[in-house]
Amino acid sequence: MELAHWIDRPPLRLMVPPGLLRMQGAFIYGPGHPFVSALAEGEIALRRFYADCRPRTICEYYGLDAGERIGGDLPPWEIPWYGRTNRTPPPGELALGAEHGVSFYGPVTDQKIGLELARLHRLHAAIGRNGYDPDAHGDIEGYILNDGTGAAFFVRGGKHRAAVLTALGHDRIPVAFRPSFPRMVHAADSALWPLVRAGAMEFSLAKEILEAYIRGRTQ
């Protein structure tokens, strides 16, 4: 059976320290986050990140030993617990197609770098001037990850807003559970995760990826 989920109206919000937020790739929202660094250092920080982070496989992305394990050679955009109808690469964002790259690893085009930087600067100016109101600007959405020893919040929508609030020095960031997503993904349920259940990834590797999110990483 699929993981249970609930839909709330109005949204249930939590106030979470930036250090417990994670972007895809397990990146911690803090000084070492690629978007937070870009707000402090400019374009050079994004170019450095996309040049250095160019994984070919999911194990390479999370710094795990692939060995002969099933699933070790899957593409880096895969998420073991995410139930995709069609397991295809992420689409493009805004005006750019998928050929320009994704936000959370390289390689990307110059146009993609320009887009990411423009979004960050635009949000930074607006939130710095007017503050952040989730009801007006939209929620930072995601779900809790828990490996039995610790927890983190996976940001699935609003990653730029989360970076801006971090850069502005907010010590608590409002987040909401994304409708139609599970509120919590727990290691105890890993045998039910779509990739594991389908035989596309072995149990131990799926758990190690979740543990990588709990530990978190900087660039």
C-alpha positions in Angstrom: 0.0 0.0 0.0 1.1 3.6 -0.5 2.3 5.8 2.3 -0.6 7.6 4.0 -1.1 11.3 3.5 -3.4 14.0 4.7 -4.6 17.2 3.2 -5.1 20.2 5.5 -7.2 23.3 4.8 -5.8 25.8 5.9 -2.2 24.5 5.7 -0.5 23.2 8.8 2.7 25.2 9.2 5.8 24.5 11.2 8.6 26.9 12.2 11.8 25.1 11.4 15.5 26.2 11.8 17.2 26.6 8.5 19.8 23.9 9.5 17.0 21.3 9.5 15.9 22.2 5.9 17.2 20.2 3.0 17.2 20.9 -0.7 17.3 17.9 -3.1 20.7 16.5 -2.9 20.7 16.8 1.0 22.0 20.4 0.9 21.6 22.1 4.2 20.1 25.6 4.2 23.0 27.6 5.7 26.2 29.4 4.6 27.3 26.5 2.5 24.1 26.1 0.5 24.6 27.0 -3.2 21.7 29.5 -3.3 22.6 31.1 0.0 26.2 31.4 -1.1 25.1 33.0 -4.4 23.3 35.7 -2.4 26.4 36.4 -0.5 29.0 36.0 -3.3 27.1 36.5 -6.5 27.3 34.5 -9.8 30.8 33.0 -9.0 29.2 30.9 -6.2 26.7 29.4 -8.5 29.3 28.7 -11.2 31.5 27.0 -8.7 28.7 24.8 -7.4 27.5 23.7 -10.9 31.1 23.1 -12.0 31.9 21.0 -8.9 28.7 19.1 -8.5 28.2 17.0 -11.7 27.1 13.5 -10.6 26.6 10.8 -13.1 24.7 8.4 -10.8 22.6 8.6 -7.6 25.5 7.1 -5.6 28.0 9.6 -6.9 25.5 12.4 -6.0 25.2 11.3 -2.4 28.8 10.2 -1.9 27.9 6.5 -1.5 29.7 3.3 -2.5 27.8 1.8 -5.4 29.7 -1.5 -5.6 27.4 -4.0 -7.2 24.3 -2.9 -5.4 21.0 -2.7 -7.3 20.1 0.9 -8.0 23.6 2.3 -7.6 23.7 3.4 -11.2 20.3 5.1 -11.3 20.4 8.8 -12.4 21.1 11.4 -9.7 17.6 13.0 -9.8 15.9 9.8 -8.6 14.4 9.7 -5.0 13.8 6.3 -3.6 10.5 7.1 -1.8 9.0 9.3 -4.5 6.2 7.6 -6.4 6.7 8.9 -10.0 4.1 7.7 -12.5 6.8 7.9 -15.2 10.4 7.9 -14.1 11.7 10.6 -16.4 14.2 13.4 -15.7 12.8 16.7 -14.2 11.4 19.1 -16.7 12.7 22.6 -17.2 11.8 25.5 -15.1 10.0 28.7 -16.1 11.1 29.6 -19.7 14.0 27.1 -19.9 13.7 23.5 -21.0 15.3 20.5 -19.4 18.3 20.8 -21.7 19.5 23.7 -19.6 20.0 21.6 -16.5 18.4 21.3 -13.1 18.7 23.5 -10.0 20.3 21.0 -7.7 23.3 19.8 -9.7 25.3 20.6 -12.8 26.1 20.8 -15.6 23.9 23.8 -16.5 23.9 26.5 -19.2 24.7 30.1 -18.7 21.0 30.8 -19.2 20.2 28.6 -16.2 22.7 30.3 -14.0 21.3 33.6 -15.0 17.7 32.5 -14.3 18.6 31.1 -10.8 20.5 34.2 -9.9 17.7 36.6 -11.1 15.1 34.6 -9.1 17.2 34.8 -6.0 17.9 38.5 -6.3 14.3 39.3 -7.1 13.0 37.4 -4.0 15.7 38.8 -1.8 14.7 42.4 -2.7 11.0 41.8 -2.3 11.2 39.8 1.0 13.9 42.2 2.4 11.6 45.1 1.7 8.2 43.7 2.6 8.8 40.6 4.7 7.6 37.1 4.0 3.9 36.2 4.2 3.2 32.6 3.2 -0.5 33.4 2.5 0.5 36.1 0.0 3.7 34.6 -1.4 3.0 30.9 -1.2 4.2 28.3 1.2 7.6 26.6 1.4 6.3 23.0 1.1 7.7 19.6 1.7 7.7 16.8 4.2 9.6 15.4 7.2 12.4 12.8 6.7 13.1 10.5 9.7 15.6 7.7 10.0 14.8 6.8 13.6 17.8 8.8 15.0 17.1 12.2 13.6 14.9 14.2 11.3 15.0 16.9 8.6 12.5 18.7 6.4 12.8 18.1 2.6 11.9 21.3 0.7 9.9 20.2 -2.4 8.6 23.7 -3.3 9.9 27.1 -2.4 13.6 26.3 -2.4 14.5 29.9 -3.5 12.3 31.4 -0.8 14.0 29.2 1.8 17.4 30.3 0.7 16.4 34.0 0.8 15.0 33.7 4.3 18.2 31.9 5.4 20.4 34.6 3.8 18.3 37.3 5.6 19.1 35.7 8.9 15.8 34.1 9.9 16.4 31.6 12.6 12.9 30.0 12.1 11.4 29.5 8.6 7.7 28.7 8.2 7.1 25.5 6.1 4.0 23.6 5.3 3.2 20.0 4.3 2.7 19.7 0.6 -0.8 18.5 -0.2 -1.0 15.0 -1.7 2.5 14.2 -0.3 3.2 12.1 2.8 3.8 14.2 5.9 6.7 12.0 6.9 9.0 9.5 5.2 10.4 7.1 7.7 13.2 4.6 7.3 11.0 2.0 8.8 8.8 2.1 5.7 11.6 1.8 3.2 10.5 -1.7 2.0 7.4 0.1 0.7 9.2 2.9 -1.2 8.5 2.7 -4.9 12.0 2.0 -6.1 12.6 -0.7 -3.5 9.2 -2.3 -4.0 9.8 -2.4 -7.8 13.2 -4.1 -7.3 15.0 -1.1 -8.9 17.0 -0.3 -5.8 18.1 -2.4 -2.9 16.8 -1.8 0.6 20.2 -0.8 2.2 21.0 1.8 -0.5 17.6 3.4 -0.2 18.1 3.8 3.6 21.6 5.2 3.1 20.2 7.9 0.9 17.7 8.9 3.5 20.4 8.9 6.1 22.4 11.3 3.9 19.5 13.7 4.1 19.4 13.5 7.9 23.2 14.2 8.1 22.9 16.9 5.4 25.8 18.4 3.4 27.2 21.7 2.2 28.7 22.2 -1.3 
